[in-house]
């Protein structure tokens, strides 16, 4: 029987783990890291995912995409911010669904997320030495049925049998080692790269129940970075009289530094 892996499909970074000898183990990727940037770069010869794609972003900002999770299961009109649409190359696709435009070719968020999941699948297979078929994938607690189905669809496109999509705060509580033998109330604060949410969990008799949750699917570390980037660009313009906001390569370098 093949191993079941757990995957955190993150907005900024993703991670894959497996249970060994009763203990969860995060699998180190081919770059020697525990997490993989959720970044995809389309070069002339191949599609790169992870750190390799992130390195390509400076030279090929128009061919590199990230933060796809922000648009999973959403409609195009849900993304109100025109700047955000442009930043992440989001256009209106069939049935009003968002699509990411890479040199005129449109990709759905599920297709792009599947590329990241395939990278995580390969990471697990390299470590385990066998094919990985089954996976459990996490998602924000506030995800609706459409968004959860989008996550499942992405897994299936990646060649995974998605056994379950579970709430991130529940996964966090389990990973932290919360003792569920006694009744308790736990608040999980998840400030990620692209999303922020706070969830109140009631835990009793091994059951994790989401009591309430709130957050913003379009607010996270990337937005904090953007404030720094804008400030740096303004300071540079004031000091040197040069506006670099229209230079994609310069702005990507600022983004990496921020």
C-alpha positions in Angstrom: 0.0 0.0 0.0 1.4 3.4 -1.0 2.0 6.1 1.5 -0.6 8.9 1.9 1.0 12.4 1.9 -0.2 15.6 3.4 0.2 18.7 1.3 -0.1 22.4 2.4 -0.8 24.1 -0.9 0.2 27.6 0.3 -0.3 31.0 -1.4 3.4 31.8 -1.2 5.0 28.5 -0.2 3.9 24.8 -0.3 5.0 21.9 1.8 4.6 18.1 1.8 4.8 15.6 4.7 4.4 11.9 5.4 3.8 10.0 8.6 6.7 7.7 9.6 6.8 5.6 12.7 3.7 7.4 13.9 5.3 10.8 13.5 4.7 13.4 10.8 7.9 14.2 8.8 8.2 17.2 6.5 9.9 16.1 3.3 12.9 18.1 2.1 12.8 19.1 -1.6 15.5 18.8 -4.2 16.8 22.2 -3.3 17.4 21.1 0.3 14.5 23.1 1.7 11.4 22.2 3.8 9.1 24.5 1.8 8.8 25.2 -1.9 7.8 28.6 -3.4 4.4 28.4 -5.0 5.9 30.0 -8.1 5.8 28.9 -11.8 7.9 30.2 -14.6 7.3 29.5 -18.3 10.5 29.4 -20.2 10.9 28.6 -23.9 12.0 25.0 -23.3 10.3 24.0 -20.0 8.0 24.9 -17.1 9.8 25.5 -13.8 8.3 25.3 -10.4 9.6 26.4 -7.0 13.0 28.0 -6.3 14.1 27.7 -10.0 11.0 29.6 -11.0 11.5 32.2 -8.4 15.0 32.8 -9.7 13.6 33.2 -13.2 11.3 36.0 -12.0 13.9 38.7 -12.1 14.8 38.0 -15.8 11.3 36.9 -16.9 8.7 38.7 -14.8 6.0 38.5 -17.5 6.4 34.7 -17.8 6.4 34.0 -14.0 3.3 33.7 -11.9 2.7 33.3 -8.2 -0.1 33.7 -5.6 -2.5 31.6 -7.7 -4.3 30.4 -4.6 -5.9 33.8 -4.1 -8.1 33.1 -7.1 -9.0 29.5 -6.5 -12.8 29.0 -6.8 -13.5 32.7 -7.2 -15.1 34.6 -10.1 -13.2 37.3 -11.9 -15.5 40.0 -10.6 -14.7 38.9 -7.0 -11.2 40.4 -7.6 -12.1 44.0 -7.2 -8.6 45.5 -7.2 -7.5 46.4 -10.8 -3.8 46.7 -9.6 -4.0 43.2 -8.2 -5.5 41.8 -11.5 -2.6 43.4 -13.4 0.0 42.3 -11.0 -1.0 38.6 -11.1 -1.9 38.7 -14.9 -5.5 37.8 -14.2 -8.1 38.2 -17.0 -11.7 37.3 -17.4 -12.1 33.7 -18.7 -15.1 31.5 -19.7 -18.2 31.8 -17.5 -16.6 34.8 -15.7 -13.9 32.7 -14.1 -10.4 34.2 -13.6 -7.6 33.0 -15.9 -3.9 33.8 -15.8 -2.5 35.2 -19.1 1.0 34.0 -19.9 2.0 35.3 -23.3 -1.5 35.0 -24.7 -2.2 31.5 -23.3 -4.8 31.3 -20.5 -4.4 29.0 -17.5 -7.0 28.4 -14.8 -5.9 28.7 -11.2 -6.6 24.9 -10.8 -4.2 24.1 -13.7 -1.5 26.3 -12.2 -2.0 24.9 -8.7 -1.8 21.4 -10.2 1.8 22.2 -11.4 2.7 23.1 -7.9 1.1 19.9 -6.5 3.0 17.9 -9.1 6.2 19.4 -7.8 5.2 18.3 -4.2 4.2 14.9 -5.5 7.6 14.5 -7.1 9.3 15.6 -3.9 7.5 12.9 -2.0 8.2 10.2 -4.6 11.9 11.0 -4.7 12.1 10.7 -0.9 9.9 7.6 -0.6 11.2 5.8 -3.7 7.7 4.9 -4.8 4.7 6.4 -6.6 2.5 8.6 -4.6 -1.2 8.4 -5.4 -3.2 9.5 -2.3 -3.0 12.9 -0.6 -4.8 15.1 1.9 -4.6 18.8 1.1 -5.2 21.7 3.4 -7.3 24.8 2.7 -8.4 27.9 4.7 -11.3 27.3 7.1 -13.4 30.0 5.4 -13.2 28.3 1.9 -16.7 27.6 0.5 -17.7 24.4 -1.3 -16.7 25.9 -4.7 -13.2 26.8 -3.4 -12.7 23.4 -1.8 -13.8 21.7 -5.0 -11.2 23.8 -6.9 -8.5 22.5 -4.5 -9.7 18.9 -5.1 -9.8 19.5 -8.9 -6.2 20.8 -8.8 -5.1 17.6 -7.0 -6.8 15.4 -9.5 -5.2 17.3 -12.4 -1.9 16.7 -10.7 -2.6 12.9 -10.7 -3.5 12.7 -7.1 -6.4 10.9 -5.4 -7.5 13.6 -3.0 -8.8 11.7 0.0 -9.8 14.8 1.9 -9.5 18.6 2.0 -9.1 19.7 5.6 -9.0 23.1 7.3 -5.6 24.6 7.8 -6.3 25.7 11.4 -7.3 22.1 12.2 -4.1 20.8 10.6 -2.1 23.4 12.5 -3.7 22.4 15.8 -2.9 18.7 15.2 0.7 19.5 14.1 1.2 21.6 17.2 0.2 18.6 19.3 -3.0 19.9 20.9 -4.2 17.3 23.3 -7.8 16.6 22.3 -8.6 14.5 25.4 -10.0 17.5 27.2 -12.4 20.2 26.0 -10.7 23.4 25.0 -11.1 26.4 22.8 -8.2 27.4 20.6 -7.5 30.4 18.4 -5.4 29.8 15.4 -3.9 33.0 13.7 -2.6 32.3 10.2 -0.9 35.2 8.6 0.4 33.9 5.3 2.0 35.3 2.2 -1.3 36.1 0.5 -4.1 35.5 3.0 -4.8 36.2 6.7 -7.3 34.5 8.9 -8.2 33.9 12.5 -10.2 30.8 13.5 -11.7 29.7 16.8 -11.8 26.0 17.2 -13.7 24.0 19.8 -11.9 20.7 20.5 -13.5 17.9 22.5 -13.2 14.1 22.3 -11.0 14.1 19.3 -13.4 16.3 17.3 -12.1 19.7 15.9 -15.0 22.0 15.2 -14.7 25.4 13.6 -16.7 27.7 15.8 -16.0 30.9 13.8 -13.5 32.2 11.3 -12.8 35.5 9.6 -10.1 36.9 7.4 -9.1 38.3 4.1 -8.2 36.2 1.1 -6.3 39.2 -0.5 -4.2 40.3 2.5 -0.9 38.8 3.5 2.9 39.2 3.5 3.0 40.0 -0.2 0.8 43.1 0.5 3.2 44.1 3.3 6.0 43.7 0.8 4.2 45.9 -1.7 4.0 48.8 0.8 7.8 48.5 1.2 8.3 48.3 -2.6 6.2 51.4 -3.2 8.0 53.3 -0.5 11.4 52.4 -2.0 10.4 53.3 -5.5 9.1 56.7 -4.2 12.3 57.3 -2.3 14.4 56.5 -5.3 12.4 58.9 -7.5 12.7 61.7 -4.9 16.5 61.1 -4.5 17.5 60.5 -8.1 14.6 61.9 -10.2 14.0 58.5 -11.9 10.7 56.7 -11.9 11.4 52.9 -11.9 7.8 51.9 -11.4 7.4 51.0 -15.1 10.6 48.9 -15.2 9.4 45.3 -14.6 12.9 44.0 -13.9 13.8 46.8 -11.5 10.5 46.3 -9.7 11.1 42.5 -9.5 14.5 43.2 -7.9 12.8 45.5 -5.4 10.3 42.7 -4.7 13.0 40.2 -3.9 14.7 42.7 -1.6 11.5 43.6 0.2 
